[in-house]
């Protein structure tokens, strides 16, 4: 089975090489990095590792980059697609757990949930994820434990049934809505989140109730409302 | 009288040439330019003959005739704003699809 790992990356030049190396170490050689118009050396760093590296000329957001990665894997006739964050917060050891239910034909989509074993997660982050789950349920009618998780696996049937149009973070919710509409079998597995100094500094504003974190949340809800009104 | 002269001069010296220049630069269709000129001429007529506002207002069944213009203005602005939003969304989507097409070129060539 050909498994493709997709890494949508925006300005991750400092860590992308390390992330790719850690995935390769787990035995996954088919890696697609989608550089989303980074202003740093993300593209060059990823390309130097020998993995498939493609690039958006203009930054369009994580949702757009992930869909581009899915399209690339589709062109390469992948059997399973795994999407993963490129900042190193996901543990490549978890990929196996996500792919297994698809190989065993027990699920079409597997979501890596940070909320099943969330004892290391800050309380404020847990609350924000729960709010995001409720918002996803309101707009798309599907309830999962971690609607914003970027670590997901899709079978061929699943990736051929979905196509997201939302460019930013809200695409994770849009994708869940399409999974529900296509009657795909969904499974959630617990995953580990690695809080490195790098990811902590990157998401510093989201680790507590800061005005910026709140603004981002509100922006996401506004975009979901806009998209539900204007196609 | 002074304000009527100032507004008329403003429209004739600034607005109409600006519409004409947009039309020449092809950023406005001939029909669009015609509508805008018509709109401003209608505005000038109302400034010079304000009693016409009352005639229009009573025709529309609005007590205070100026209210009719406010209502129409709000509806028009909402319509314009919605249209702009739809257009903007279309442009954003097209940019994303173009970006994607460019990004996937290498993969397609590799596949060949």
Boltz contact constraints between the chains, C-beta under 6 A:
constraints:
  - contact:
      token1: [A, 54]
      token2: [B, 103]
      max_distance: 6.0
  - contact:
      token1: [A, 54]
      token2: [B, 106]
      max_distance: 6.0
  - contact:
      token1: [A, 55]
      token2: [B, 103]
      max_distance: 6.0
  - contact:
      token1: [A, 56]
      token2: [B, 99]
      max_distance: 6.0
  - contact:
      token1: [A, 56]
      token2: [B, 103]
      max_distance: 6.0
  - contact:
      token1: [A, 57]
      token2: [B, 102]
      max_distance: 6.0
  - contact:
      token1: [A, 58]
      token2: [B, 99]
      max_distance: 6.0
  - contact:
      token1: [A, 60]
      token2: [B, 96]
      max_distance: 6.0
  - contact:
      token1: [A, 60]
      token2: [B, 99]
      max_distance: 6.0
  - contact:
      token1: [A, 64]
      token2: [B, 96]
      max_distance: 6.0
  - contact:
      token1: [A, 68]
      token2: [B, 100]
      max_distance: 6.0
  - contact:
      token1: [A, 68]
      token2: [B, 103]
      max_distance: 6.0
  - contact:
      token1: [A, 71]
      token2: [B, 104]
      max_distance: 6.0
  - contact:
      token1: [A, 72]
      token2: [B, 104]
      max_distance: 6.0
  - contact:
      token1: [A, 72]
      token2: [B, 107]
      max_distance: 6.0
  - contact:
      token1: [A, 75]
      token2: [B, 107]
      max_distance: 6.0
  - contact:
      token1: [A, 75]
      token2: [B, 111]
      max_distance: 6.0
  - contact:
      token1: [A, 167]
      token2: [B, 96]
      max_distance: 6.0
  - contact:
      token1: [A, 230]
      token2: [B, 86]
      max_distance: 6.0
  - contact:
      token1: [A, 230]
      token2: [B, 89]
      max_distance: 6.0
